Amino acid sequence: MARQGILISAPASGCGKTLVTLALLRLLARRGISVTPAKSGPDYIDPGFHRLACGRESVNLDAYAMQPQTILRLAGCGDGLLAVEGAMGLFDGAANGRGSAAALAQMLGLPVILVVDCARQAQSVAALVRGFAMHDPAVGIDGLILNRVASQRHETMLRAALEPLAIPVLAALPAEPSLAIPSRHLGLVRAQELEAIERLCDRAADWLEAALDIDGLLNVSRRAAIPAGNEHVDRLPPPGARIAVARDDAFAFAYPHLLAGWREAGAELSFFAPLADEAPDIGADAVYLPGGYPELHAGRISGAAAFRAGMTGSAMRGALVYGECGGYMVLGDGLVDGEGTRHAMLGMLPLETSFQAPRRHLGYRQATPTNDAPFWTSAVTAHEFHYASILSEDDAGRLFHASDATGQPLGPLGLYRGRVMGSFLHVIDGAA
């Protein structure tokens, strides 16, 4: 039997697709319908919500940064209905236009369900939907979920306007401000920080269930034509045979596909919590500090003596130490928080960073390791998303030469000293 699947997208960010996705995941899970969640594009936050909503690990599927075989293999993992939450608007991609949710839907043969914010329109909804349905003949709109519908009269007007398009309206959802998910500078707050997430998912599922034509949605999902992937995919190599991975609220942004690829290559992974003043496994030959929110916990990190000693000991034993984004900042000499207080970090790289004057750095990156860089031997695709500023980068080797999605050179990025290395880049896959 062919695998069912859908891509939940919208005309733009802010239309409610994340809430609809969470509601659907929880609804399917409590009805006993097997579902595997996924997120298009580079995102750490939404997959955490997906996991809590349905109890299944969510994977990233990135049509810009991942090789096609990587995507096909990841899409083939798990069982049941593949439910992919799109990023931004349906046709929005990288700066050069590549890598949109629409491109992913086309690659995976996924029917598209469009979540439309109807709060400030009536008959005009037909023009909007018609435009999206006709924009790319290879990407059709297979179902609609109308969000923020004000009244029964409003719903009647919307349905009448859309009827000539012959696209099934799967739900007309009333506005429900109490279901709003708080935000933070990197997007939504991390799922674990939301004390009422379980109750929110249940309430959202009730909200969706009351309006959803679930049989119609499942019928749409059966139109999926997900191609079979090649079992052999060249993964990013593991940085060691035994890898200690930092994992807590300050170091939470590690891609599941990256860790899974290391395991499949034979690496043994262990986890430690710097915020609990834990040190990496003394037997690890590599230590990975992922990104996260170290700026919110800088004082605790600075005072974590066992963590500091364990990291220093790992480097002295010759372990490869690698930090991404937040992990990179922690490897530096100091971090200035939003209030202007400087906190001493690990001092393993000559780097000073600051959040006192937040400035957004965002975009896909193509990165080639420098000639003498440790570990990295070939080009990678990555993304950058942070508000920290570099105050200083002193005498050390540079890790990558990088360019943005349009090919514009960004110069050297990241640092290494001996076998300690890091950058603001979140590596996603090897370059095709």
KEMAR-997424 format. One line per 5 residues: number of its first residue (from 1); their letters; for each residue x, z, y of N, C-alpha, C. Coordinates in pm, whole numbers, always signed. Atoms other than C-alpha are relative to their C-alpha. Example, Ala and Ser with C-alpha at 12.3 -4.5 7.8 and 13.67 -1.06 7.14 Angstrom:
KEMAR-997424
1 = as = +89,+0,-119,+1230,+780,-450,+90,+0,+120; -82,-6,-119,+1367,+714,-106,-77,+73,+109
This chain:
KEMAR-997424
1 = marqg = +84,+0,-120,+0,+0,+0,+88,+0,+125; -78,+8,-123,+136,-96,+343,-16,+128,+82; +5,-122,-79,+220,+191,+575,-84,-20,+124; +78,+1,-123,-27,+268,+852,+88,+44,+116; -76,-40,-117,+98,+307,+1206,-68,-40,+129
6 = ilisa = +50,+31,-133,+10,+308,+1575,+107,+35,+103; -79,-40,-115,+189,+317,+1907,-97,+40,+110; +84,-51,-107,+21,+530,+2174,+74,-19,+131; -67,+31,-125,+108,+397,+2517,-99,+13,+115; +82,-13,-120,-30,+379,+2869,+50,-101,+103
11 = pasgc = -50,+88,-106,-8,+163,+3183,+117,+59,+78; -106,-65,-76,+226,+421,+3341,+16,+143,-49; -14,-142,+27,+362,+771,+3309,-113,+77,+68; +99,-85,-63,+115,+1049,+3384,-144,-30,-36; +137,+35,+39,-189,+895,+3213,-57,+92,-108
16 = gktlv = +47,-95,+100,-207,+1166,+2946,+37,-35,-142; -29,+42,+137,-45,+997,+2646,+67,+110,-82; -60,-108,+76,+161,+1302,+2551,-106,+97,-51; +107,-89,+42,-145,+1527,+2544,-86,-63,-108; +78,+71,+101,-342,+1265,+2350,+77,-5,-132
21 = tlall = -82,+5,+121,-53,+1229,+2104,+1,+135,-71; +0,-134,+61,-30,+1606,+2047,-135,+32,-62; +135,-25,+52,-406,+1630,+2005,-24,-76,-130; +20,+82,+119,-408,+1346,+1753,+82,+53,-117; -85,-53,+107,-114,+1488,+1555,-61,+126,-60
26 = rllar = +60,-122,+50,-281,+1829,+1530,-130,-30,-75; +126,+35,+64,-619,+1672,+1443,+23,-60,-138; -29,+62,+129,-474,+1457,+1165,+54,+103,-98; -60,-101,+88,-270,+1748,+1028,-105,+94,-56; +98,-96,+50,-564,+1986,+1006,-109,-67,-85
31 = rgisv = +90,+72,+90,-773,+1715,+837,+70,-41,-129; -74,+31,+122,-502,+1680,+573,+47,-144,-10; -47,+138,-2,-403,+1328,+679,+149,+1,+31; -145,+1,-16,-29,+1276,+635,+40,-86,+120; -41,+72,-119,+137,+1173,+960,+147,+31,+28
36 = tpaks = -139,-16,-43,+498,+1119,+1073,+8,-37,+147; -5,+31,-143,+551,+1145,+1451,+133,-63,+40; -121,+60,-55,+803,+951,+1656,-18,-18,+150; +1,+22,-143,+895,+892,+2019,+87,-120,+32; -82,+113,-42,+1013,+568,+2174,+94,+43,+112
41 = gpdyi = -95,-27,-106,+1324,+589,+2386,+74,+131,-15; -86,-119,+7,+1571,+868,+2461,-74,+123,+52; +81,-114,-39,+1371,+1190,+2467,+24,+114,-98; -14,-118,+84,+1438,+1540,+2338,-122,+91,+5; +103,-99,-26,+1138,+1725,+2477,-126,-29,-81
46 = dpgfh = +124,+33,+70,+834,+1540,+2340,+10,+16,-151; -6,-21,+145,+961,+1535,+1979,-13,+146,-41; +18,-141,+32,+976,+1916,+1990,-147,+38,-2; +144,-21,+1,+608,+1921,+2080,-64,-64,-122; +55,+68,+118,+533,+1668,+1808,+15,+86,-125
51 = rlacg = -29,-81,+120,+696,+1890,+1547,-93,+120,-8; +88,-115,+0,+492,+2192,+1651,-145,-40,-22; +139,+43,+13,+171,+1991,+1662,-40,-31,-143; +38,+44,+135,+187,+1860,+1305,+90,+54,-110; -88,-56,+101,+469,+2046,+1131,+96,-97,-64
56 = resvn = -91,+101,+54,+674,+1731,+1074,+104,-36,+105; -107,+39,-89,+1009,+1632,+1223,-33,-134,+67; +22,+122,-75,+977,+1369,+1496,+133,-70,+24; -123,+76,-20,+1234,+1092,+1525,-11,-84,+125; -6,+92,-112,+1343,+883,+1821,+21,-142,-52
61 = ldaya = -14,+142,+31,+1304,+506,+1795,+25,-71,+132; -42,+49,-131,+1492,+338,+2078,+33,-149,-9; -15,+145,+10,+1451,-38,+2115,+114,-52,+86; -117,+41,-78,+1733,-53,+2371,+129,+45,-66; -127,-59,+37,+1998,+178,+2233,+29,-1,-150
66 = mqpqt = -22,-1,+144,+1949,+154,+1856,+8,-141,-55; -3,+125,+72,+2045,-129,+1630,-131,-19,-77; +128,+21,+69,+1737,-294,+1470,-7,+65,-137; +3,-60,+133,+1834,-176,+1122,-11,+152,+6; +16,-144,-18,+1863,+179,+1250,-147,+34,+22
71 = ilrla = +142,-22,-28,+1509,+159,+1387,-84,-17,-125; +80,+27,+120,+1369,+6,+1069,+18,+109,-105; -24,-104,+98,+1533,+267,+853,-69,+130,+41; +64,-122,-46,+1410,+557,+1068,-152,-11,-8; +145,+20,+8,+1059,+409,+1085,-50,+6,-143
76 = gcgdg = +38,-3,+141,+1059,+390,+707,+9,+137,-62; -11,-136,+53,+1139,+758,+664,-135,+72,+9; +123,-76,+0,+862,+1004,+590,-111,-75,-71; +113,+62,+66,+519,+918,+463,-123,+7,+91; +123,-1,-76,+166,+866,+585,+5,-88,+123
81 = llave = +16,+79,-121,+66,+728,+922,+116,+26,+97; -106,-11,-100,+353,+659,+1165,-65,-3,+138; +61,-10,-133,+234,+778,+1510,+111,+9,+103; -109,+9,-98,+473,+672,+1788,-56,+19,+140; +35,-16,-140,+438,+801,+2142,+95,-85,+84
86 = gamgl = -81,+85,-85,+558,+542,+2391,+56,+76,+119; -59,-57,-121,+778,+620,+2690,-48,-79,+122; +39,+62,-127,+667,+547,+3049,-120,-93,-21; +105,+98,+23,+438,+245,+3079,+37,-94,-114; -19,+81,+120,+395,+1,+2791,+114,-99,+12
91 = fdgaa = -102,+104,-15,+625,-267,+2933,+122,+47,+79; -114,-53,-73,+870,-38,+3113,+117,+22,-96; -118,-17,+83,+1224,-42,+2976,+120,+42,+81; -122,-29,-72,+1584,-11,+3085,+5,-78,+130; -12,+68,-129,+1706,-135,+3420,-2,-152,-14
96 = ngrgs = +3,+145,+23,+1746,-482,+3269,-128,-46,-68; +129,+35,+57,+1393,-472,+3127,-10,+12,-151; +2,-10,+146,+1495,-430,+2762,-41,+140,-46; +21,-129,+65,+1387,-155,+2525,-132,+68,+29; +129,-61,-32,+1024,-100,+2625,-73,+43,-127
101 = aaala = +87,-35,+112,+758,+58,+2405,-64,-125,-59; +56,+126,+49,+608,-292,+2381,+97,-70,-93; -101,+61,+86,+935,-423,+2238,+7,+71,-135; -1,-76,+124,+930,-144,+1981,-123,-33,-85; +122,+36,+72,+569,-221,+1887,+14,-136,-66
106 = qmlgl = -19,+134,+55,+661,-585,+1838,+97,+3,-118; -100,-9,+105,+968,-499,+1629,-57,+61,-128; +52,-72,+115,+772,-265,+1401,-139,-47,-44; +134,+46,+35,+443,-455,+1391,-106,+107,+17; +91,-111,-22,+257,-157,+1537,-113,-40,+93
111 = pvilv = +110,+18,-95,-92,-189,+1687,+12,+101,+114; -15,-82,-120,-104,-48,+2041,-135,+58,+39; +115,-69,-58,-356,+210,+2158,+37,+41,+141; -32,-22,-140,-362,+225,+2537,-83,+116,+55; +65,-113,-66,-442,+556,+2711,-10,-34,+148
116 = vdcar = +24,+43,-138,-597,+471,+3048,-56,+116,+81; +49,-102,-92,-637,+721,+3332,-110,-62,+86; +115,+59,-69,-984,+646,+3465,-50,+85,+116; +47,-98,-98,-1002,+926,+3722,-41,-63,+132; +27,+57,-133,-1008,+700,+4028,-42,-146,-7
121 = qaqsv = +46,+137,+10,-1162,+380,+3904,-125,-8,-87; +117,+27,+85,-1473,+235,+3746,+16,-140,-57; -7,+136,+54,-1519,-141,+3691,+141,-61,+5; -137,+53,-10,-1159,-206,+3796,+80,+24,-127; -72,-25,+125,-1052,-65,+3459,+11,-127,-84
126 = aalvr = -1,+123,+79,-1140,-404,+3307,+115,-91,+43; -110,+83,-48,-890,-587,+3529,+134,+55,-46; -124,-64,+44,-620,-336,+3443,+25,-28,-148; -16,+18,+144,-677,-356,+3068,+20,-147,-34; -17,+143,+26,-714,-736,+3074,+144,-43,+31
131 = gfamh = -138,+34,-35,-377,-763,+3248,+99,+44,-107; -89,-48,+105,-205,-549,+2986,-20,-75,-130; +28,+71,+124,-376,-729,+2701,+55,-142,+1; -42,+140,-9,-270,-1073,+2829,+145,-15,+44; -134,+10,-57,+75,-990,+2966,+102,-62,-95
136 = dpavg = -93,+50,+100,+263,-1064,+2645,-80,-36,-125; +80,+40,+116,+94,-1269,+2370,+45,+66,-130; -51,-63,+123,+317,-1095,+2111,-38,+146,-11; +35,-142,+0,+189,-749,+2208,-143,+14,+47; +140,-15,-35,-185,-703,+2197,-38,+146,+19
141 = idgli = +57,-134,-12,-396,-399,+2287,-109,+10,-106; +89,-7,+115,-578,-291,+1972,-106,+108,+12; +99,-106,-20,-768,+13,+2098,+24,+69,+132; -8,-67,-129,-841,+211,+2414,-43,+145,-14; +44,-137,-20,-860,+581,+2489,-12,+21,+150
146 = lnrva = +26,-19,-142,-1019,+643,+2827,+14,+149,+32; -28,-140,-33,-889,+964,+2984,-53,+34,+139; +47,-54,-127,-1017,+1182,+3270,-128,-69,+46; +132,+57,-29,-1371,+1046,+3251,-86,+109,+62; +64,-104,-82,-1581,+1231,+3510,-138,+41,-49
151 = sqrhe = +139,-30,+37,-1931,+1211,+3362,-49,-103,-100; +60,+97,+90,-2160,+1035,+3119,-25,-131,+74; +25,+121,-79,-2254,+792,+3398,+130,-78,+19; -130,+64,-16,-1886,+720,+3460,+41,-70,-130; -32,+61,+128,-1832,+656,+3090,-81,-127,-24
156 = tmlra = +86,+118,+18,-2126,+416,+3080,+51,-118,+82; -52,+106,-86,-1983,+218,+3371,+130,-57,-58; -127,+46,+56,-1639,+201,+3209,-21,-85,-123; +25,+74,+124,-1770,+89,+2873,-63,-136,+29; +64,+126,-35,-1989,-177,+3032,+101,-100,+57
161 = alepl = -101,+87,-58,-1696,-317,+3230,+96,-54,-106; -98,+38,+103,-1473,-327,+2920,-60,-81,-114; +64,+65,+115,-1727,-472,+2678,+40,-146,-18; -38,+141,+21,-1639,-840,+2745,+140,-19,-59; -135,+13,+53,-1278,-770,+2642,+6,+16,-151
166 = aipvl = +8,-17,+146,-1385,-681,+2286,+117,+82,-57; -102,-93,+47,-1119,-411,+2259,-70,+133,-26; +75,-121,+31,-1257,-104,+2081,+39,+119,+88; -21,-126,-69,-1296,+207,+2295,-10,+110,-104; -6,-99,+107,-1187,+478,+2052,-40,+140,+46
171 = aalpa = +39,-130,-54,-1254,+774,+2282,-15,-10,+151; +13,-21,-144,-1375,+863,+2631,+11,+150,+23; -34,-141,-7,-1216,+1197,+2716,-28,+57,+138; +23,-63,-130,-1337,+1428,+2991,+129,+61,+55; -113,-69,-61,-1087,+1566,+3238,+0,+146,-43
176 = epsla = -12,-138,+45,-959,+1902,+3114,+130,+58,+58; -122,-49,-66,-712,+2056,+3364,+67,+116,-74; -59,-115,+69,-661,+2364,+3146,+96,-41,-111; -90,+49,+103,-476,+2146,+2894,+131,-57,+56; -123,+53,-61,-202,+2049,+3140,+121,+74,-56
181 = ipsrh = -125,-55,+52,+154,+2104,+3010,+96,+15,+117; -91,-19,-113,+397,+2259,+3261,+119,-93,-5; -112,+92,-10,+685,+2046,+3382,+128,+71,+41; -130,-43,-46,+1055,+2091,+3446,+77,-124,+41; -74,+112,-57,+1323,+1874,+3603,+37,-107,-102
186 = lglvr = -30,+101,+100,+1401,+1698,+3276,-125,-56,-67; +124,+45,+64,+1037,+1633,+3194,-86,+119,-31; +79,-114,+42,+809,+1865,+3006,+89,+116,-40; -76,-114,+47,+924,+2216,+2929,+17,-9,-150; -21,+0,+144,+1068,+2266,+2581,-114,+72,-69
191 = aqele = +115,-52,+70,+797,+2336,+2328,+13,+148,-31; -19,-138,+38,+949,+2667,+2221,-20,+96,+117; +18,-84,-116,+917,+2797,+2577,-146,+22,+33; +142,-8,-31,+542,+2754,+2583,-67,+93,-100; +49,-101,+94,+400,+3072,+2433,-131,-40,-64
196 = aierl = +132,+33,+51,+53,+2929,+2392,-7,-139,-61; -1,+138,+46,+162,+2594,+2238,-94,-20,-119; +86,+15,+116,-22,+2654,+1910,-147,-7,+43; +139,+0,-48,-346,+2738,+2091,-29,-126,+80; +20,+123,-77,-296,+2446,+2329,-23,-120,-92
201 = cdraa = +17,+112,+93,-256,+2203,+2037,-138,+3,-66; +132,-12,+62,-570,+2338,+1872,-111,-38,+98; +101,+32,-100,-771,+2316,+2193,+1,-149,+33; -10,+143,-26,-641,+1964,+2258,-60,-80,-114; +59,+68,+115,-738,+1861,+1905,-151,+8,+3
206 = dwlea = +145,-13,-14,-1089,+1999,+1961,-53,-96,+106; +36,+88,-111,-1107,+1808,+2290,-3,-146,-44; -5,+138,+48,-1005,+1483,+2121,-104,-25,-108; +91,+19,+113,-1214,+1533,+1807,-144,-22,+45; +138,+11,-48,-1534,+1568,+2009,-34,-140,+50
211 = aldid = +25,+132,-58,-1491,+1217,+2151,+53,-115,-83; -76,+105,+68,-1274,+1024,+1904,-77,-64,-114; +42,+75,+118,-1389,+753,+1667,+120,-5,-95; -121,-10,+82,-1136,+863,+1409,+4,-107,-108; +1,+110,+97,-1248,+607,+1151,+46,-130,+65
216 = gllnv = -44,+119,-72,-1201,+336,+1412,+149,+3,+24; -144,-11,-20,-854,+467,+1491,+76,-26,-129; -68,+24,+127,-756,+472,+1124,-8,-146,-39; +10,+143,+28,-885,+118,+1088,+103,-79,+82; -102,+65,-83,-663,+12,+1379,+139,+21,-61
221 = srraa = -132,-30,+55,-364,+185,+1216,+32,-83,-124; -21,+81,+121,-413,-25,+901,+46,-142,+32; -48,+133,-41,-322,-338,+1101,+153,-3,+11; -145,-5,-13,+40,-221,+1113,+66,-88,-104; -78,+84,+92,+294,-455,+955,+147,+38,+13
226 = ipagn = -134,-53,-15,+606,-238,+947,+93,-65,-101; -89,+68,+95,+892,-442,+795,+87,+100,-74; -90,-84,+79,+1113,-296,+525,+138,-1,+64; -134,-10,-56,+1449,-171,+646,+106,-13,-108; -114,+6,+89,+1787,-221,+490,+51,+141,-23
231 = ehvdr = -47,-134,+30,+1900,+94,+312,+139,+26,+57; -135,-17,-53,+2257,+33,+429,-1,-21,+151; -10,+6,-145,+2290,+113,+796,+131,+66,+39; -124,-59,-50,+2621,+169,+968,-33,+109,+100; +29,-114,-86,+2580,+518,+1113,+124,+40,+80
236 = lpppg = -113,-61,-69,+2794,+694,+1367,+69,+97,-94; -69,-87,+96,+3062,+870,+1165,-7,+146,+42; -2,-142,-36,+3057,+1251,+1148,+136,+37,+56; -127,-40,-59,+3323,+1423,+1357,+86,+88,-91; -76,-83,+93,+3430,+1634,+1059,-74,+11,-133
241 = ariav = +64,-22,+129,+3357,+1732,+701,-92,+121,+4; +82,-119,-21,+3218,+2072,+808,-20,+17,+149; +30,+4,-143,+3046,+2065,+1146,-85,+120,+38; +78,-111,-56,+2931,+2374,+1336,-73,-51,+124; +85,+53,-106,+2640,+2284,+1567,-64,+116,+77
246 = ardda = +67,-101,-83,+2530,+2505,+1858,-148,-32,+7; +145,+22,-2,+2152,+2554,+1848,-70,+124,+53; +86,-100,-59,+1948,+2771,+2081,-61,-59,+127; +68,+55,-117,+1760,+2740,+2412,+95,-65,+99; -97,+63,-90,+2080,+2645,+2597,+61,-126,-58
251 = fafay = -61,+114,+68,+2192,+2387,+2339,-101,-58,-98; +113,+41,+83,+1875,+2225,+2211,-13,-149,-20; +23,+143,-3,+1919,+1854,+2264,+95,-75,-94; -74,+75,+101,+2062,+1717,+1942,-96,-92,-72; +91,+95,+63,+1907,+1401,+1803,-6,+22,-151
256 = phlla = +12,-16,+146,+1768,+1452,+1450,+66,-113,-78; -59,+111,+75,+1882,+1103,+1348,+152,+9,-4; -145,-15,-2,+2239,+1184,+1450,+45,+102,-104; -35,-104,+97,+2253,+1506,+1247,-29,-46,-143; +34,+51,+133,+2077,+1339,+953,+104,-101,-48
261 = gwrea = -102,+98,+36,+2329,+1055,+961,+130,+66,-42; -121,-73,+39,+2618,+1301,+948,-16,+60,-140; +24,-56,+134,+2461,+1475,+649,+8,-108,-106; +2,+107,+99,+2404,+1146,+470,+139,-56,-25; -138,+43,+17,+2769,+1061,+526,+84,+103,-75
266 = gaels = -69,-101,+80,+2860,+1377,+334,+44,+123,+75; -42,-117,-76,+2918,+1625,+616,-91,+119,-28; +73,-125,+14,+2812,+1988,+580,-20,+59,+139; +31,-52,-133,+2635,+2128,+887,-36,+148,-7; +41,-138,-20,+2609,+2491,+995,-40,+16,+145
271 = ffapl = +53,-17,-135,+2437,+2627,+1306,+32,+141,+51; -27,-128,-63,+2519,+2905,+1549,-64,+3,+138; +73,-19,-125,+2355,+3048,+1863,+90,+67,+103; -83,-62,-103,+2586,+3101,+2162,-72,+107,+82; +73,-99,-78,+2310,+3289,+2348,-13,+133,-72
276 = adeap = -5,-124,+78,+2314,+3544,+2065,+144,+45,-21; -143,-28,+8,+2694,+3558,+2110,+54,-23,-141; -52,+39,+130,+2755,+3387,+1777,+113,-100,+16; -113,+92,+2,+3078,+3203,+1703,-24,-109,-103; +12,+105,+103,+3104,+2873,+1514,+64,+44,-130
281 = digad = -55,-27,+133,+3177,+2884,+1143,+151,-14,+2; -146,+0,-3,+3543,+2973,+1100,+58,-111,-87; -48,+106,+87,+3571,+2707,+830,-30,-141,+49; +37,+132,-51,+3438,+2423,+1047,+122,-75,+52; -106,+83,-57,+3672,+2135,+1124,-49,-82,+118
286 = avylp = +54,+60,-121,+3442,+2015,+1405,-109,+92,+55; +102,-80,-68,+3222,+2193,+1661,-70,-90,+100; +81,+85,-86,+2937,+2018,+1843,-86,+87,+90; +84,-66,-100,+2784,+2155,+2164,-93,-105,+59; +92,+99,-56,+2472,+1945,+2237,-40,+38,+143
291 = ggype = +55,-29,-131,+2297,+1924,+2570,-112,+102,-8; +108,-97,-7,+2025,+2159,+2686,-14,+51,+143; +18,-62,-131,+1975,+2401,+2974,+100,+114,+21; -95,-110,-19,+2301,+2597,+3010,-10,+63,+138; +10,-54,-135,+2235,+2636,+3382,-99,+115,+10
296 = lhagr = +98,-108,+0,+1940,+2863,+3301,+52,+125,-69; -54,-111,+78,+2154,+3087,+3085,+150,+19,+26; -144,+4,-26,+2493,+3056,+3253,+63,+138,-6; -54,-135,+4,+2540,+3431,+3293,+21,+50,-141; -13,-43,+140,+2478,+3501,+2925,+111,-77,-71
301 = isgaa = -107,+79,+62,+2705,+3215,+2818,+136,+50,+46; -127,-47,-54,+2979,+3340,+3048,+43,+132,-62; -31,-131,+55,+2956,+3689,+2901,+4,+7,-152; +5,+1,+147,+2938,+3584,+2534,+142,-2,-56; -142,-12,+36,+3278,+3712,+2422,+30,-57,-139
306 = afrag = -24,+50,+136,+3244,+3632,+2050,-9,-152,-3; +11,+146,-11,+3128,+3278,+2129,+127,-58,+61; -120,+50,-67,+3421,+3228,+2367,+121,+7,-95; -114,-15,+90,+3674,+3363,+2115,-8,-97,-117; +17,+92,+111,+3528,+3153,+1835,+29,-143,+37
311 = mtgsa = -29,+135,-46,+3545,+2834,+2039,+150,-20,+22; -145,+9,-20,+3905,+2905,+2143,+73,-6,-134; -61,+1,+131,+3995,+2982,+1783,-18,-132,-73; +25,+130,+63,+3835,+2658,+1661,+99,-104,+52; -93,+97,-59,+4045,+2454,+1904,+143,+28,-44
316 = mrgal = -137,-34,+40,+4362,+2643,+1812,+26,-37,-146; -16,+40,+141,+4299,+2567,+1442,+5,-151,-14; -3,+146,+5,+4284,+2196,+1531,-133,-65,-25; +133,+58,+16,+3907,+2151,+1497,-30,-93,+117; +48,+88,-105,+3754,+1864,+1691,-117,+70,+71
321 = vygec = +105,-64,-78,+3538,+2013,+1969,-62,-105,+92; +69,+107,-71,+3276,+1783,+2123,-122,+56,+72; +114,-43,-79,+3030,+1857,+2405,-68,-116,+70; +80,+100,-69,+2749,+1639,+2540,-80,+64,+112; +81,-41,-114,+2594,+1689,+2885,+13,+151,+22
326 = ggymv = -12,-144,-16,+2516,+2063,+2892,+117,+58,-75; -116,-44,+77,+2774,+2115,+2619,+131,-33,+70; -117,+41,-78,+3027,+1926,+2833,+24,+99,+114; -15,-95,-111,+2960,+2159,+3126,+53,+134,-49; -45,-128,+54,+3011,+2465,+2907,+147,-6,-42
331 = lgdgl = -142,+15,+33,+3348,+2329,+2791,+89,+7,+125; -76,+2,-124,+3453,+2319,+3157,+45,+139,+46; -50,-126,-56,+3609,+2587,+3377,-112,+84,+60; +103,-76,-66,+3301,+2682,+3574,-125,-81,+27; +130,+62,-27,+2932,+2609,+3641,-66,+79,+114
336 = vdgeg = +70,-62,-112,+2756,+2680,+3972,-150,-21,-21; +143,+13,+25,+2387,+2756,+3920,-76,-37,+127; +81,+44,-112,+2098,+2665,+4149,+2,+93,+119; -7,-96,-109,+2143,+2981,+4355,+140,+6,+63; -134,+4,-58,+2509,+2903,+4424,+100,+95,-63
341 = trham = -91,-91,+69,+2660,+3156,+4183,+84,-75,-102; -89,+64,+97,+2965,+3037,+3991,+16,+90,-122; -18,-69,+127,+2988,+3134,+3625,+117,-63,-74; -112,+50,+78,+3308,+3102,+3427,-49,-51,-134; +35,+56,+129,+3266,+2873,+3129,+120,+11,-94
346 = lgmlp = -100,-18,+105,+3499,+2818,+2831,+142,-35,+44; -133,+35,-48,+3790,+2667,+3027,+78,-88,-96; -68,+86,+96,+3867,+2414,+2754,+23,-141,+55; -20,+126,-71,+3839,+2113,+2989,+4,+29,+150; -12,-26,-144,+3935,+2094,+3360,-117,-59,+79
351 = letsf = +125,+53,-55,+3579,+2050,+3488,-76,+110,+72; +89,-88,-74,+3368,+2219,+3755,-128,-77,+31; +128,+65,-24,+2996,+2138,+3779,-92,+92,+79; +90,-78,-86,+2711,+2248,+4005,-142,-53,-5; +141,+32,-14,+2332,+2258,+4023,-52,+39,+138
356 = qaprr = +44,-51,-129,+2323,+2385,+4380,-69,-107,+83; +64,+112,-69,+2234,+2044,+4522,-39,-104,-105; +35,+87,+113,+2046,+1873,+4233,-10,-147,+39; +6,+144,-21,+2090,+1497,+4211,-17,-66,-137; +32,+59,+130,+1939,+1289,+3933,+96,-111,-37
361 = hlgyr = -80,+106,+60,+2165,+1079,+3713,-77,-45,-124; +92,+44,+104,+1955,+865,+3481,+29,-144,-39; -8,+138,+46,+1994,+556,+3267,+73,-16,-131; -74,+35,+119,+2121,+387,+2956,+144,-33,+36; -141,+28,-20,+2493,+348,+2915,+57,-73,-122
366 = qatpt = -85,+61,+103,+2724,+121,+2719,+139,+59,+19; -125,-73,-16,+3044,+312,+2650,+102,-43,-105; -111,+34,+88,+3378,+212,+2503,+105,+108,+11; -101,-106,-9,+3627,+485,+2411,+132,-53,+53; -133,+36,-47,+3962,+478,+2586,+96,-5,-118
371 = ndapf = -93,+28,+109,+4266,+385,+2380,+44,+125,-76; -55,-120,+62,+4385,+740,+2315,-106,+106,-28; +106,-100,+18,+4047,+914,+2290,-7,+48,-144; +15,-49,+136,+4007,+1142,+1988,-136,-38,-58; +121,+23,+78,+3746,+1057,+1723,-64,-135,+23
376 = wtsav = +71,+125,-23,+3562,+770,+1890,+94,-119,-14; -84,+117,+22,+3698,+436,+1776,-68,-131,+35; +72,+123,-31,+3427,+185,+1869,-107,+28,+105; +97,-10,-107,+3170,+117,+2138,-130,+66,-49; +125,-68,+32,+2849,+323,+2149,-101,-27,+110
381 = tahef = +106,-2,-100,+2515,+315,+2325,-40,+145,+23; +28,-138,-37,+2407,+628,+2508,-97,+1,+117; +77,-15,-123,+2190,+763,+2784,+50,+121,+75; -41,-108,-89,+2252,+993,+3078,-124,+47,+75; +111,-56,-73,+1991,+1226,+3228,+33,+145,+33
386 = hyasi = -33,-135,-41,+2097,+1529,+3427,-6,+9,+152; +4,-26,-143,+2082,+1686,+3771,+126,+72,+49; -125,-65,-38,+2427,+1843,+3771,+90,-97,+75; -101,+77,-70,+2701,+1724,+4003,+139,+47,-43; -138,-33,+31,+3071,+1713,+3924,+71,+40,+129
391 = lsedd = -79,-43,-115,+3270,+1919,+4173,+144,-43,-13; -138,+44,+22,+3604,+1837,+4016,+22,-30,-147; -52,+32,+133,+3761,+1676,+3709,+150,-17,+17; -143,+2,-23,+4131,+1750,+3699,+76,-71,-111; -91,+75,+84,+4423,+1632,+3491,-34,+9,-148
396 = agrlf = +33,+11,+141,+4304,+1523,+3148,-24,-147,-30; +33,+137,+38,+4246,+1205,+2951,-147,-31,+22; +140,+43,-15,+3930,+1006,+3017,-51,-49,-133; +55,+25,+134,+3696,+965,+2720,-55,-141,-17; +67,+130,+12,+3495,+648,+2788,+22,-85,+125
401 = hasda = +30,+95,-105,+3483,+336,+2999,-147,-38,-17; +144,+16,+16,+3114,+286,+3074,-57,-98,+101; +79,+83,-90,+2863,+49,+3228,-147,+35,-20; +143,-28,+13,+2490,+74,+3294,-70,-114,-74; +75,+97,+79,+2213,-129,+3132,+10,-141,+55
406 = tgqpl = -14,+133,-59,+2268,-418,+3373,+141,-54,-12; -139,+40,+10,+2640,-434,+3292,+86,+42,+116; -76,-45,-116,+2745,-274,+3621,+99,+108,-43; -99,-101,+40,+3073,-86,+3562,-21,+133,+71; +12,-135,-53,+3054,+290,+3611,+133,+72,+4
411 = gplgl = -131,-63,+2,+3422,+357,+3567,+16,+93,-120; -23,-92,+112,+3568,+619,+3333,-93,+120,+6; +89,-115,+12,+3340,+897,+3211,+52,+94,-106; -38,-100,+99,+3415,+1220,+3033,+148,+30,+0; -138,-48,+7,+3736,+1406,+2955,+36,+36,-144
416 = yrgrv = -49,-60,+123,+3950,+1500,+2660,+136,+63,+26; -129,-67,-2,+4242,+1735,+2617,+30,+43,-142; -24,-24,+142,+4397,+1740,+2273,-118,-49,-81; +116,+34,+82,+4105,+1746,+2031,-129,+60,+55; +120,-46,-69,+3857,+1889,+2283,-47,-113,+91
421 = mgsfl = +48,+115,-75,+3635,+1622,+2438,-146,+18,+36; +140,-4,-38,+3306,+1572,+2615,-30,-93,+116; +45,+81,-113,+3101,+1375,+2866,-147,+32,+25; +143,-14,-27,+2757,+1366,+3025,-86,-93,-86; +76,+96,+79,+2656,+1092,+2781,-55,+64,-127
426 = hvidg = +60,-31,+129,+2415,+1154,+2495,+11,-126,-86; -23,+117,+84,+2536,+916,+2227,-118,-19,-95; +117,+32,+81,+2253,+740,+2038,+37,-78,-126; -30,+86,+114,+2400,+470,+1814,+128,-78,+31; -109,+92,-22,+2692,+240,+1763,-51,-127,+67
431 = aa = +40,+123,-68,+2681,-69,+1985,-9,-114,-101; +20,+113,+90,+2550,-379,+1809,+109,-105,+17
